[in-house]
């Protein structure tokens, strides 16, 4: 249908038209208003490739989609720690979205990986909010540079698939502010996504889709979102409530039911028409900003995008181990080495996850073919196992051992079967399939020169790691993963990735163990009892051993870090700390290092994680080259969310700035003194005597009153600091009574 160049004013629309506009026309399109010449626009998945349904957009379900480049999933993209590269991936995603006349790509997802069991972790970036925010922002900026919109999802606290459509995440505000919201905040404040998608779940009992605090106070008033808030598909439970809370567009459409409810709510006075006008205006604005791209969709260069997908897959592959065997590491493979490949996944690759993000790829590279092509020779191969764990495995293992015994190096490709992880359910363990581990053991017994390559969306534990001197974790690397892995194994590219999530030894070590996915019931709840100690914040603070720490990843060269320096300017909310460190490539190959900056606040009123990532830079250096890397930290990077004051605070004192190559491989640290801001809670009857005593205004007042009153019994004196003043007054301790306390409170409040 013909499109409008300019925005239709909301004043031209009837109540019924406005109500129709704020819920979808069908599964993927916004409503059209024929009388106003207003056409629909299309929003489709996302996030690591376009999933535009071939069938009519009014058909529900996971239908076949038009071919599109399947880029690496967020798990791999997050492991690149490379915002520029991720932005280029975003540009390509945007170009394909535009070329297919889709106006909004539903992604990226920046929910925090609270537990490695979450079935959708492949679609999320990291266990760390800082990294998630930077990678998410790169993607959104790239996508939107093509003149189409992104949809930042799933806002908020959607950290599991179990009962995701109803469960209530019970999470305190400090934890929300420090862990689960900052990635969204960073993307919103730095890139202004065209849309933000609210999640299905409830937060502390309130559905995200009808939570005015979440959708209006935080998202718009605090962060300044200008774009539109869309529901996750089917997340609206009460359309008028959602409009009042700040939701602008319900998707998919509900065949007019929501519109009728909204009209009735306005007529009855339950919903203010001004709220509906606000939502309808945002839909009109979204439709208008989509028009230039729809008028000129252009074409996407699918060959170039495949090449980019390959570059990104290599950049996100994490070399976990590369222990020398007979004096030399196995990777990169020595030229001329006789190679064998074991593992069905090497010829039948798994490169993306299941659910709404599943793309129909334009082509798929498998490792076995890619290696054969690069080497110009047939590579001996044995499947070793069946992906579905069938009966033939004993014979397959024997064959694999035979093939392995004739090689100088054997690459064993292992990973999670598609059935093991998906949107819609969570995993219950972190193990690789037993038949795959058995295949590895059979191969290692025949030839210990083993390189394990892994493909899995969520973390797997590695009790078998002693069988593999080299381990390359590729996550779910997209349609070009096979050729990218061949490039990395052969040393044509470096494994550029660093872990965006900790690999624990055991499931029982994980922060939310026992509290994930929560208590069943109707409605179910999940208690985020670990608070801010998520991911490495948990393992590092509790000094637990892990298999591979956050930020870890080896390359094919070595880097030395000089001692870092830090310069402080300003104080309190205006403080800046400029951190500088010289990094030198001391190896023999060109390579990149991710310089990671962690902040530690050893003394604070609240319990803080031992260290938190607050900056990073990926630098590429020639052999012998050295560069000074600088990272500037602002007040927010030193702050915590004060639960009593309900705002970010910089508490003065010493901070330790740690610089390193992982959260456990710190190459240097420097201490700085920062002048903080006053952190005094307002005093009242409920404040304890101790709180009064340390308060700069209340302290002298309360001491004066105590000195004037009768002496406090020696036995009591030790206990009363912890008592609220109300109780002292009620018991008559220290000479207080309700009247004198009320006067004291009034005096303290008047004095500020
Ligand atoms: C998913 C979203 C997705 C939407 C549309 C939902 O079930 O949670 O991520 O964008 O469906 O397919």
Boltz pocket constraint, residues with backbone or C-beta under 6 A from the ligand:
constraints:
  - pocket:
      binder: B
      contacts: [[A, 45], [A, 46], [A, 106], [A, 153], [A, 232], [A, 233], [A, 356]]
      max_distance: 6.0
